[in-house]
Each structure stands twice: as C-alpha cells, then as structure tokens.
Amino acid sequence: MDPLSISASLIAVIQIAGSLISFCYDYRQGAKHASKEIVQISDELGSLRDILDSLLRLAEKSEANGVSQLATFALLLKDDGPLWVCGRELEGLKGKLEIREGDGHGGWRSRGLERARRTLVWPLKEGEVRKTLEMLERLKSTLQLGLSADQTNLALDLSNRIENRFADQKRQDIYQWLAAPDPFLTHAATLKKHQPKTGAWFLTSKQYEDWKIGNGSFLWLYGIPGSGKTVLCSKVIENLMTQARQQPKIALAYFYFDFNGDLTGALKSLIAQLSAQSNDIPRLLMDLYEKLHLKTSTSPTDEALVECFHSILLSFHHVYIVFDALDEAARNEEVLSFVSTMKAWGYQRLRLLVTSRQLAGIEDVLSPLVSGRICLQDSISARNDIRYFVSEKIEHDKIMSKWPRDIRTQIELKLTREGDGMFRWVVCQLDMFRKCTSVSAIRKAMKTLPRSLDETYERILQQIDVEHQLEVSKILQALTVAAKPLNIEELVEILAINFDRDLPCFDEDSRLLDPEIVLSICSSLITKIEPRSRQDEGDKARWERDLLQQKFGYVSPPVKLAHASVADYLTLSKSSPFHFTQHAARQFMAQACLAYLLNPEFSQGHDRKLLRSRHQDYPLLRHLTVNWPRYVNKEAGDPDDYLLPRTRQLLHAFFETHTLPNGGNFAFWLGMMMPSAPAKDSYLSETHPLYYAASFGLADIVRIILDTQTDVDIDERGGRAHATALHVACYRDHLEVARTLLERGADPDTPNDMGESPMYWATFNDPDGAMVELLLNYGAGGRRDPCCLGRCAQ
C-alpha cells in the first residue's frame, strides 16, 4: 500500500479522536453529572490517539525511507480492517457527543460558547458508557498489537543492520574475532511477555521524558525480583529504537545481563552494536583486530575494549545505553566500575538507563551518579500493570478463557491483590491454575496460594515426580552455570552421562527418547527461546546459522531458566532438597564435560574427515570444546581445595590420553579447537597438554597439570614452533600463566628450535612491558637471542 494513503488514513482518524477529546473537555466544563465517565472516556481517547500518533510516525518513516515492508499496515488498512473499524466507531461516538446549537451546520457558535457549556447534559447513559469504554479498549488493544508488531520489525531491522554492516569480508572477520554476544534473542523473547497496555505509564512519564532529553542523564529502575524490570526495559529499548530510526545521528546499544553475562561480553556487544550504526569501521577497533588477531591470535583485554568503546562513543551526537539486571552480572562489581567510568567521562550526550534490585552494593555505587530513580513496586501504575497483565493472559489463554466469567474475575482480583507487584509470582500462579480441571479445584487453589516466590518454587519442585527429580536437578545445575546457552539436545547429552560409575562416562543408551521431555519435567522453571524467522535474518545471521548447520547439523533454540529468581532460590535456599552452590554446579558441569570427552569413540585422536559427523552425532561437543576449562577454573568465593576428587580424577584421565596413539582423546579435543590442523599431525599428537594449556591461557589447568603430572618436563618443546610452554604464554601475553611457569622452575632463557628465547617472543605482544619485566625479574638475559636486546631497548 502507498505510504501516503497510510498516513492520510491515520491523520483522518487522529483528527476524529482529537475532536472527541475536545467535546469531552467541553462536557467536563459544563455538565453537572457524569464527570467520572467523561474523564474515563477522555483518558481512553487520549491513549488511543497516542497509539495512532505512533503508527503515523512509523508510516511517515516508512515513506521517508522508501520502506514498504511493514506488513502490519496492510492488515490495519484493509477493507473492514482495524483502522476502518476504528474510524467508523469514532464517527459513531462523535455523532452522539457532537453538540449543535441549531445553526444547521453543527459545532459551536463562538458567541454562545460559554452559555452553551453551562447548560450541557452528558448524553451517554451508564450502559452506553460501559460499552464505549469496552469499544475504546478493544480498539487500543488491536492497534497496539499492530504497533508492537511493527516496532518488533524495527528491532529486527536494527539487529539486521548490525548483521548487514558486517556483510563485507573485513567487517565479517572482525565480527567473528570479536565474538560479541547478541542480545537480540533475549530482547525478542522478553518482548513477547509484554501485554499491550502494560508499561505505557512509564514511557509517558515525566521522569522518562526528562531522561531522554537530559544532558548526561542517568535513570535507575529498581525493584524486587519478578517485578517486571526486564519486560519494562524491553519496552524502553523498543521506544528508543523507534527514535534512533527517525534520527540517524542517535545511536542505541543495550545488553541484558544474567548470571553468565560479564563485563567483557557487554563491552563486545556494545562495540558491535555501535560499530554497526557507524558508516565506517572504527579506527581503534580495526587497530585492535590487526594487532591482536592478525599478529598474535589473542583476545582484547577489558581495558582495551573500554578504550575502544569510548572512542566509538564520541563519534555519535547522542547515545543511549541501556543495561538490564546489573545485579545478575557475573562479577557485577566490574560492571558497576565500568558504569562509574562512563559517568566520569563527563560525556553530556550519553544517556544511561539501568535496572537492578535495590542491593546495598549497587546503591552505594549508583546513588551519587543517577539523576533519577524509580522503584517499581512502589508505583501505583506498575501495580495496575499487574491487573492488565492478568486480565489479558486469562482472556487469551485457550484453556482459561473457557472458564466461567465469575471464576476468571475471582482469579484476576486474587492475583492482582496478592501479587504485590511481582509479575513472576503471578505468572507461576497462572501456570498452576491452568492445571486445574474443575471449578472446585480452582477455588481450592485460590485458598492456598503461596505467599512468596520462594514458596512458589518450593511447591513447583515438590510436585515433580520422584523418578524425574535427579534429572531436573542436573538440568537446573547446568542452566544455572552454563558458560554459553545450552539447547535441548545438549541437555539430553548431559543427562545421558552415568555418574554412578567410579569414573563417570557417557552412555548413549541413556539418551531420552523424546528430547522435549526436558521442558515438561521442569514445569515453569525453564523456558525455550524461540529463534527469529528466516525472513527476518540479515546476511551475517544467515551466514552464521548456515555455518553452524554445515558444521553441526540442526541446531535447536537455546533453553534457559525462566527467571533469574529461579537461580536465586536454588543457590540460596539451603533447606530445599534441590539446593546447590554455584561451585558445586560448576564442578558438576566440569565432570560432565570431561566424562563426555573421555568417550572411547574419541580415543583415535584428531581426524578432520570425521569433524562434521562427530558434531552431528555428539551435540554437546559444540558447547564443551571451548567452555569446559571455564568450569574447571577457580572462581571468586570457591574454597582453596575447590577441585573435587572426582574432577581431579577425570582431569588426570583426560590428560593421560595424550600418550595414546595419535594423541588420544586429548588430541581429539585439540582438533575440535583447531579444526584446520592436518589429520594425523605430529604436533597435535606429540605435544604435552601443558603447552596447549599455556597457549589457551588456562592458568588453573596449568597448575593442575604441574600438580598432578609428576613426570612433566616444564621446558619440553612442542607445538608448531617447537617452543616451550613459557614461550607460548609470553607470545599470547598470558601473564598469570607465565608467572606460574616461572614460579615452578621454567627456564626463562630456553630457546626454541630457531634459537629464540621467551623474551624475544614476549616483545611481540607486551603493551605495558609487564611480561618483559616479569622475565627480567626471573633472570632472563636474552643471551641466546641478541636481536631480542634491541627489541627490549625499543
């Protein structure tokens, strides 16, 4: 449809709505009765006009950009479509409210305006008022769905623009190297939870409007777990996306934190998003790529990422940064420090909005920085959102919508009153009500509602069949600490690991026959993130998905905990039989990964011909290849003897396989890490695990090998360059690994086969001189490498 006809149709309906609001104002001034009804109808008309205005802005933007793919407009404007119905209904209401003074033309005579106002009688009876309000609410809901659908298209468009910016080879290479987390899947999944009317109070509030235009403004939304912070944050992001589309000089970047999201991932994501909104590849990002990836194959430090982000930030006229769930970030003190750093830059064109719980550590940092704060559970409007949410969920649920109206009304009132601002609590109760099979069961459930989220989760877990409790416990542990999102097939593989053996092992016969059982046995504690449709994908997304399918076959959508409060309950409620600590869950995942890698099928070492079939036949390989060391590494808060005996046993068995022909299971894993390595290659099969642990920067693994492998020659040469573990640690700038090796007796002057010392390798990638200083402190003299002294002097 022609965008001009879209705009014209919308303007016509907006004008009718404006006339009706004007009539209501006049009635409110002159009518002696029904003032409450007038205000209600006037407010509903105002909300309807706001939605129409938003649709008009989208249509005008579509016209300006020559874009005609906003499909919802075609549905809205078809014959007998929602906009036509809206115009007809408003015209009918106008006929009832329009005031004529006998001049035959309608409208007001200015001479008699005040006199007429004083003698007005409100024309709508009580039943007509109710029908009018229902009609306006129906129109708003229909049009809001259209607006939400097209705003989701805008979100997809922004995500696709990010992907398309990296379509050329250089951008694609940089994007691959950066490996930035994509927040769009989380954003799209969160947006689906939103009901049309909820959150509008915030987007039209003075605090939000002031934040959007304020110089250097910083708004903090906080609330208890389950109070709707993340869903409201998704609406903020949608609103800002619309503004960013209309004003190209405005940039937006956002990130949803969870227990596995950290500062590094957030920085990479912000850089990727802002770079995609820039016409050129940012110079500092290009420099980082050329220096770290092309020369040393290393990843950037957080300090380098912050510097890169800062330089990109300054290239935009205005930038909005939105962070959700600061309290859930891994090592959130680092994220809070970064937020403080951003404010310290004093960049007046940067506007920050963050959400979190009101925790003491967060409040101490944010209080001096924020220009505004809003507590969601104290907001009357936020509580009204609960009522709208419950009403919409019941009305559109295929089971509950068939129940008697009085029962639905009772549920709505009960949950609204006892929800105490907790959307998550309400969602869980609705899930529970859906399982009721009779009116008496519903009434009984209403009398015994759990009082809190913790009590809700306790009840859900108590209702899990005994035969599935161990499986559910494993799934919840895996999802709580997963380094990267896990899908159903990967969870099925974890459940197929036999932990009853002295040495845990993978048992193919223990795989679930129906993988979807994973979702059903965990009830409402976990959820599946649906992927975007193929037509919504950009070039980068299609390329990435096709590559995954080529390498691994079908890759299903990821699964995650339904809410952050689930992890809180599981890790903090010590009285629950399902309780576990973060440390215990990471040890469980470490053991699962190592047991999987010890599969006898992998004992033949690296074979490039089998890579594709291995990934297809053993889905967990995609996850554990890169991530298993993260589960083994020590985290803050872990006990000194953090490695459980069984984990040590599995590690020892895994490292010992390098003595098998062709390097055994250890060489198989290296082949997964380096798939381009030649099959039957000697440097993979003959190099000691210590070398590759040092190369990958696995400091804890280096210590474990040195502690458990009594026959290790710490200066043994290996790898493609026939160098020592210290050489490669210096080259990759892994300072902690190098320090560990030197403390354990590594020779700082041992040359490789080319006569090059670790000092020589260190000078390739030592931005602050720390590695050279460390080597000098341990007596390195560069005596076998004269040219190294020149490099050090420089």
ABEGO torsion letter per residue (X at the ends): XBAAAAAAAAAAAAAAAAAAAAAAAAAAAABABGAAAAAAAAAAAAAAAAAAAAAAAAAAAAAAAGBAABAAAAAAABBGBAAAAAAAAAAAAAAAABBBAGAGAEEBBAAAAAAAAAABBBABBAAAAAAAAAAAAAAAAAAAAAAAAAAAAAAAAAAAAAAAAAABAAAAAAAAAAGBBBAAAAAAAAAAABBAABGAAAAABAAAAAAAABBGBBBBBBBBBGAGAAAAAAAAAAAAAAAAAABAABBBBBBBBBAABBAAAAAAAAAAAAAAABABBBAAAAAAAAAAAAAAGBBBBAAAAAAAAAAAAAABABBBBBBBGAAABBGAAAAAAAAAAAAAAGBAABBBBBBBBBBAAAAAAAAAABABBBBAAABAAAAAAAAAAAAAAAAABAAAAABBAAAAAAAAAAAAAAAGGBAAAAAAAAAAAAABABAAAAAAAAAABBABAAAAAAAAAAABBAAAAAAAAAAAAAAAABABBBBAAAAAAAAABBAABABBBBBAAABBABAAAAAAAAEAABBBBBBBBAAABBAAAAAAAAAAAAAAEBBBBBBBBABAAAAAAAAABAABAABBBAAAAAAAAAAAAAAAAABAAAAAEBBAAAAAAAAAABAAAAAAAAAAAAAABBBBGBBABABBAAAAAAAAAAAAAAABBGGEAAAAAAAAABAABBBGBAAAAABBAAAAAAAAGBAAAAAAAAAABAABBAABBBEAAGBBAAAAAAAAGBAAAAAAAAAAGBBAABBBAAGBBAAAAAAABBAAGAAAAAAAAAGBAGAABAAAAAAAAX
